[in-house]
Amino acid sequence: MTSLLLADVRPWGGDAVDVTIVDGVISDLSPAGSSTGSSTESSTESSAETDQRIDGHGLLALPGFVNAHAHVDKSWWGQPWVSYGGEPTTQGRIAHERAERDKYGIPSVGGAKAVLREFLRHGTTATRTHVDVDLGVELRGIANVREAAAALDGAVEVEIVAFPQDGVLRRPGVLDLLDKAAAEGATSIGGLDPATIDRDPVGQLDALFEIAVRRGVGIDVHLHDHGDLGGFQYELIAERTVQAGLQGKVNVSHGFALGELAPARRSEMVDQLGAAGISWTTVAPATSAPLPFREMRAAGVPIGLGTDGIRDLWSPYGDGDLLQIARGFARLHGLRTDEDLTYAVELATTYGASFVHRENHGLTVGARADIVLLDAENAPDVLVRAPRREYVIAGGQVVVRDGELQV
C-alpha cells in the first residue's frame, strides 16, 4: 500500500482541506491540519516510499483535466519546425497530410509520447484521442499510442477512437480496419463528414452503426459541414442512435452547424440530440458560431472540450493546455459571470468524465487521484490567467512538481 497526503489545499478555491490518497485513489478529505503523515515535503519529494506528504500552502486544487477530443498520434512536436502547406480545406488538409506524414515519422511512439507529456505538464490526466486508421498506416498508429501511454505508466489514461481520416466508403478496406480496431479494444470507431467526404451519408452511417452494434463500441463522427447540410446529418445520426439502442455511446465532434441553424430548428435539433443521448465535443475555434450550450445543458447533451491536433500537418498551433481551450470557449460564448467562468473550467474537468467513461472524476472519495494544484484564488481566476500547474497528481503519482515534469 502506498499513500500520499496533500495538506492544506483548497478544492475549487473553497475551504482548505487535507487530501489522503491511498493506492492511487482519494480515500479521505478532512479539514486542513487534521491529518498527519510520517514524512514532510515542501518542494522536494520525501525519500519515504509510503506516507508521503506535500504541503500545498493553500494552493487551489482542481480535478485532472479531461481532453475529450485529441489527435495524439500525428504531432511533429519536438521536431524542427514544419511550415504550413497544402490547401486550407478539409480535403486539402487530408491530401497534404497523406503526402507528407512519412517524411516526419508520423505516426510514431515518440511523437505520441511527447504530446501526452505536454498534456501532463498542463494537468490533463485523461484523454479521448482519435487515431488515424487507413490503408497506409492500418492499425500502427493505435499500437504507437498504446505504447506511448504505457511508457508513462498510465499517468494519462487514454481512450482510443479508431478514426478514418481519409474517408470510409471511398477507401475500400477501411471498414474492415475499423472493425478490426473495435475487435482489438478501441472504445469507439469514428466517421468523417459522411455527405462531403464519402458523398453517401446514409451508407457511411449505416456501415458504422452496424460495426458499433456488433462489436459493442461507440461512434464518434467528425462533422465539419455547415448549415442545413450539417443539420441533416445530425438528424440521420440521432435517428440511427435510437434505432440501434446506442444512447449514450454516440458523439459528434466539432458540429459547427448546430450554432448556425435557425433558432426554431436549432431548438428542435437540441431536443432530438438530448432524447437520443448524443454528446458533443468542441475545440471552440474563434471563427465558429457559438453553440447553444445553455439549451444543450438543459436537454442533457454533454459537452466536452478538446485540443484537437497539436502542431501537426493540419495546423501549427497548440500547446496541450486545455485551460486555453476552456478560455476560448468562454470568450466565444461571451461568458463573464463567476458562475459561467466556473462552468467553463468544469467542462474541462468534472464534466469531461463521461467522455472517458468515468463515473467518479473529481475531488471526491473513491475517485482516481487526478489532482492539479495551482496558485490561484478561485476557478474564474484560473480560467482567465491559466497559471502554471504547480503540482499534477495522476493516479496518485506526482508527475509535475513546481511546474516541471517528473516523467
Stockholm file with secondary structure:
# STOCKHOLM 1.0

chainA/1-407         MTSLLLADVRPWGGDAVDVTIVDGVISDLSPAGSSTGSSTESSTESSAETDQRIDGHGLLALPGFVNAHAHVDKSWWGQPWVSYGGEPTTQGRIAHERAERDKYGIPSVGGAKAVLREFLRHGTTATRTHVDVDLGVELRGIANVREAAAALDGAVEVEIVAFPQDGVLRRPGVLDLLDKAAAEGATSIGGLDPATIDRDPVGQLDALFEIAVRRGVGIDVHLHDHGDLGGFQYELIAERTVQAGLQGKVNVSHGFALGELAPARRSEMVDQLGAAGISWTTVAPATSAPLPFREMRAAGVPIGLGTDGIRDLWSPYGDGDLLQIARGFARLHGLRTDEDLTYAVELATTYGASFVHRENHGLTVGARADIVLLDAENAPDVLVRAPRREYVIAGGQVVVRDGELQV
#=GR chainA/1-407 SS CCEEEEEEEEETTCSCEEEEEETTEEEEEEETTSCCCSSCCSSSCCSCSSSEEEEEEEEEEEECEEEEEECTTSBCTTSSCCCCCSCSSHHHHHHHHHHHGGGGTCSCHHHHHHHHHHHHHTTEEEEEEEEECBTTTBTHHHHHHHHHHHHTTTSSEEEEEEECTTCSTTSTTHHHHHHHHHHTTCSEEEEECTTTTSSCHHHHHHHHHHHHHHHTCEEEEEECCCHHHHHHHHHHHHHHHHHHTCTTSEEEEECGGGGGSCHHHHHHHHHHHHHHTEEEEECCCTTSCCCCHHHHHHHTCCEEECCBCCSBSSCSCCCSCHHHHHHHHHHHTTCCSHHHHHHHHHHHTGGGGGGGTCSCCSSSTTSBCCEEEESCSSHHHHHHHCCCEEEEEETTEEEEETTEECC
#=GC SS_cons         CCEEEEEEEEETTCSCEEEEEETTEEEEEEETTSCCCSSCCSSSCCSCSSSEEEEEEEEEEEECEEEEEECTTSBCTTSSCCCCCSCSSHHHHHHHHHHHGGGGTCSCHHHHHHHHHHHHHTTEEEEEEEEECBTTTBTHHHHHHHHHHHHTTTSSEEEEEEECTTCSTTSTTHHHHHHHHHHTTCSEEEEECTTTTSSCHHHHHHHHHHHHHHHTCEEEEEECCCHHHHHHHHHHHHHHHHHHTCTTSEEEEECGGGGGSCHHHHHHHHHHHHHHTEEEEECCCTTSCCCCHHHHHHHTCCEEECCBCCSBSSCSCCCSCHHHHHHHHHHHTTCCSHHHHHHHHHHHTGGGGGGGTCSCCSSSTTSBCCEEEESCSSHHHHHHHCCCEEEEEETTEEEEETTEECC
//
